Amino acid sequence: MKKLILLFPLFLIWGCSSQNKNQIPQKIRKLKNLTVITTNAKPVDKISFDPVATIRDTDNIFINIHDAVGVDGRGRIYIDGRNTINVFSPNGHYITHFGRRGRGPGEYENMLKMAVQSERLYIYDNSTSRIDIFTLNPPSFSHAIIISPDKWNKYNKLKQLRLDNFFVRNNGSFLFEFNKPGIDMKYKHYYLADSTGKVISKQIFKRRYVDITNGTGGGQGIPTPFQLSKPPLPSSRSSLMAVSTDGHIFSDWSQNFLIKEYNPKGKYIQAIYHPYKNAPVHTQQFVKNYLKRFKRHLAKLRNGVNNELQKTWPALSYLLVDSQKQLWVATITKDSNNYEWWVISPSGKLLSKFKWPGKRMKRDFAPRHIRVIKNGFLYAFRSDTAKKTAELVKYKIVFKPH
């Protein structure tokens, strides 16, 4: 560790001298164990994706691009199919299904998230405030974790919050993401929990939640003068979070290409930074015309729109970590219909870049195309809007040196 500390200043000097030093803000330069991906950095490898299996809609099996997807250690694929979990072989052949609509053990009404970890499948149903856990060989209901902040008397603040998301690690413990219901929600709150769902730490992260209804900015499900489902404000920023199987936490505020890594207890380890040039949103005239749409709305709402309607897109849209602990980062470019994804090694080396479909204007509420990256395979949805059908494609990831 001492060697790393000694070498770090030399590396930072090299990174700054190879480009304009002013591109790296002073606050970022002060970060310990900082790796800078320079503006002239070239990917190590070319990347390609070979389709090896496709799962499509049938008369008996429904696939929707909003469905959750999980993959176990044997390569079996789990897809939510309207209140039942469909199971497919690594080759995409249907095997069986389990679970059903309801409020009893192993049943769910409104799946907010599904995750597969260490041969177990986790389903969070926010209508019952419960995480159902299934063993997978064969699929069978194991037990449920009741999410009840009222019983966490040690952390009084949790009584005002609700569970909005979770990340499960290979030992069965969790990183819980809470928020405050209602229009006064301003932050996301992160706590560690053990395998029983018991919170075991003080708040380890507090991330801003942008919401124009409280005057702070744009975010998911923001209202427009037309209806709630219209696209978000062009420049909405957001908190991105990903957790590796060994429990390490990766976080980014999408304004910047600055990914910080923390150990399983939430202690800072290192940061990866790139002086990304954010793509312009629109002309000043567009911004002016956009604001006119909110002329008759409440002052608080107009203020939120005005605060968040910036002149550039965020730097990043999605942040994923694969089973090899490599980072997959979707950057927002001038291309309105595609993201440029970066693959970055755990040490911060730029491994590859590629384009993948994704509409930046709809990123806050449209389902993400790339869903899972695990054991050398990428799983992504493709949809046919005209036919109203969708399919999940499994691709083999192939890296080749330039």
N, C-alpha and C positions, 0 to 999 in steps of 0.2 A: 504493500500500500504506500510505503514511503517513496518508493521509486515512482509510482504514479503521480504522487504529489509533486515530486521534483521535476518530472517531465512535463507536467501540465502547462506551466507558464511558457515553456518553449513551444509547445504545440499551439497554444493560443496566439503567440506572437507570429508563428508561421501562418496560421489561418488568417490573421488580420493583415499581414503584410502582402498576401497574395491577392487581396481585394481591397476595396476602399474600407478603411477602418471604421468610418462613420456608419457603415452598413450594420454594424453590430452595436446596439444600444449599450450604454455604460452599465445599466442594470443587469443586462444579460451577461456582459463580459465578467461581471463579478461572481457569477455562479461557479461553484466548485465542480471539478470533473466535467467541464464543458467540452463537447465535441462539436466542431463547426463543419458543416458540409458546405464547402465554398461554392460560389456562383458558377465556377468553371469545372466543378466536379463531374466526372464522367462515370456512368454506371459500369460496374465490373462485367456484368453479363447481359446478354440478350435473354428475353424471356418469351416463352410461347406456351399455349394452352391447348392440349390435345383432348377433345371430348371422348370420354370412355364409357359414359352411361347417361341416359336421359329418362326422366320420369315425367310422364304426361298425364293430363286429365283423361279419365275414362268414364264410362257410364256408372261405374261403381266407386271410383276413387276421385275425389275432388281436390284439385291443387289450385291454390290462390296465391298471388304474389305477396299477400299480407301474412301468409302462414309462417309460423316459426319453423326452424330447421335445426336439427342436431345430428351429430355423427359420433358413433362410439369408437372404441379402440379397434374393433374388428372391421370397421368401415361400413357398418349398417347405418342406414339413413332413416331419420325420424322426422315426419312432417305432420304438423297439425292439419287435420282435415275436417273442419267443422265439428268440433267437440269430440273428436276421436283422434288418436295418434296412429297414423299409418306407418308401418315398418317396411323398409325395402332392403334388399341385399346390396352388397357393394356394386353389383352389376346393374342395379336399378330395378330388379324384379320384386314384385309385391310379395311380402311374406305373411304379414298378419296385421292386426290392429288391436288397440286396447284403449281403455278409458271411454267415458261417455259423458253426455250432458247431465248435470245434476249438482247437488251440493253435498253428496255423501262421500265416503272414503274413495279416492281414486277417480272422482268425478270433478268436473269443473264447468263453469259457466262463461267466464270471460278471461281467457288466457292473456296475461300481460307479457309474460316471457317464458321461454322454454330454454333449458340448457342441459347439456350432457357432459358429465365429468366423472371419471373413474368408474365407468360401467354403471352409472346411475343417471336417471333422467329427472330433472327438476321442473315443475310447472308452478308458476305463481299465478293464482287466480285472485285478482283484486276485488272481485265481488264477494268473496268469502274471507278475504285477508288470510290466505293460507298458501303455503308452499307444499305441494304433494310430491313425494319422492318415490320413484319406481326403480326396482332392480331390473336389469335388462337381459338376464340369461337364465330362464326366459323372462319376458316382460311381466312384471308382477308388482302390484302396489305394495310398498313397504311401510311408510308412515307419513304423517303430515306434521308440518311446523305451523303453528298458529302465530300469526303476526299480530301482537297486541301490545302496543306501546304503553298501555295503562299498567302493565305488570312490570315495567322497567323503571321502578321508582328511583333507582340510582341516578337515572338520567332524565330529570324532569322535563327537559326540553323536548324529548321524544314524544311526550304526550300531546304536543301540538302538531306533530308531523305524521305523515303517512308514508309507507313504503312504496316507492315508485319503480325501483329497479334493483337487481341484485347481480353479483358476480360470485361464482362459486369456484373454490380452489380444489386441488387434487386431494386434500385432506378433509374435504367436506365442509370447511369453514367458509364464511361469506364476507364480502364487502357489500354492505347495504347502502342504497341511495335513498334518502328521504327527501320529501319536500313538504311545504305547508300548503294545504288545500285552500282554494279560494283565490281571489284576484290580488291579494297582497303577497303572493308568493314571489320572493326575490332571489332566493338562493336554493341550491341543492346541498344537502348535508350528508356526509359519508361517515359511517361507523363500521367497525369490525364486529363480526358476530361469530360464535362458535358453531359447531355442526348441529346444535339443537335450535339455532336461531336466537340464542341469548346474546345480547350486545355485551361486548367485553372490553370496550375501549371508550375513551372520550372521543369527541368529534375529531377526526383526523384530517378532513378536508372540508372546506366550505367554498363552493363554486357559485358564481353569479348565474342566475337564471333570468334571461331577458324576456320581458313580457310587456307589450305596449299598453295593456289594460291598466297597469299600475304606474305608467308613465316612465318606465325605465328603458324600454326598447322592445324589439321584436322577438318572436320566438315561435314555438310550436303552437298551431291552432289559433293564431292571432286573428282577430276579426278585421274584416275590411268593410267598406260600405255596402258590399253585396252579400256575402255570406261567409261563415266561419271557414269553409273548406277552400277558399281561394288561396293562391300562393302567398307565402310569407313575404315580409319586406325583403327587398333584394339583398340588403347588407346585414342581415341578422347574424350575430355572433353566438357561439354556444360553447358549452363545456364538453370536451371529449374525454372519455375514460375507457381504458381497456385493462384487463387483468390476465396475466399469464397463468398457466396451470400450476406453477410453483408459487403463485401468490404475489408476484411482483406487480406493482400498479404503475400504469403509464397514463399521463394526463397532459392535456393541451387545451388552452383557450384559443379557439379557432381563428382569432385575429392574427396570430403569429404562428410560424412554423417553429415551435419551441416545445419539444416533448420532454417531459421530466419523468424520470423513473424513481420509484420508491420501493423499499423492501416490503415484505408482507405486513409489517407493523406500521407502515406509513412513513418511514424515515427516508429522507431524500438520499439518493445514491448518485445520480448523474443526470445530465441534460444533453439533448441533441438539438442543435439549432441550425437553421438555414435562413439567410437573409432573403426570404421569398418576396417577390414583387407582386403584391396583390393586384388582381385584374380589376380594371375600372368597371363600375356598374353601368352607368348611363351618363348622358350629358347633364349639365346643370338644368337645362330646360326640362328634361324628363323628371328630375327630382322635384322641380317646382310644380309641374303638372300633377305628379303623384300626390303631393301634399294637398292639392286642391280637392282631392277626393274625400278628404277628412274634414272639410271646412265646417260641416254642420255637426260634427261629433263633439263630445265633451272635451273640455280643455285638457283634462288629464290624458285622454287618449291621443289627442293631437300632439301633446308634448312627447308622449312615448314614440309616436311615429317620427317626429322631428329629430329626436335624440338618436334613434337607431338608423335612420335613413342616411347612411354614409355614402361616400362616393366610390368605394371599392368593395369588392367581395371579400369575405374572409379568406385566409390562406388555405385552410383545410376544411374538409367536409366530414370525413370519416377517419377513424383510427381503430385498427384491428391489430391483434397480436396472434401469431400462429403457434402451432405446437412446438416449433423450434425456437420460439421467442423472437422471431423476426417481426419487425413492424411493417404493416401495410397501411400506407397513408394516402388518402384520396385528396389531391390538391385541386383547387378551383382555378381554372384557366379562362382564357377568352372564348373557349369553345363552350357554347351553352348546352350542348347535348352529350358531352363526354367529360369524364374526370381523367386527370393524369395521375395514376397511382405510382407511388414510390415504394420500393421494397428496401428496407434498411436492416442491416445486421444488428445484433445486440450491442456491438461496440460502436455503432454509428456510421458504418461504411455503407455508401450507396451501392446496393447490389444491382438494381435494375429499375426500369420505368416502363409503363405500358398504359395504353388508353382503354377505358371501359365505359360503356354507355351509362349515362346518369344525368338527369336534368337538374342543373344547379338551382333553378328557380323553385323547384319542388322538393328540395332536399330535406326540409324540416318535417314533411308529413308523408312523402311518397316512400314506399318500401325500398330498402337498399337492395341493389341487384346482387352484389357479392355478399353471401351470407356466412359461409364457414371456410376457413383455410386450415387444413389439418393433415398431417402425415403425408405431405407432398401432393395434396389434391386441393382444388378450389371448387366450391359448390356455389352456383349462381343461378338466379331465376332469369328466364327469358319469357316475355309475354307477347301475345298477338292481340293487340287492342281490337282489331277488326273482328276477329273470331271470338274474342273474349275468353281466350284460353291462356294457360300458362304452363311452363315446364321447368323443372329443375335439372340443370345439366352439371354433371361431374366432370371436371377437367384434370388431367395430369399436368402438373407444373414442370416445365422443362427449362432449365438454365443452361445456356451455352456461352462460353467466353467470346468476347468481341474479337 
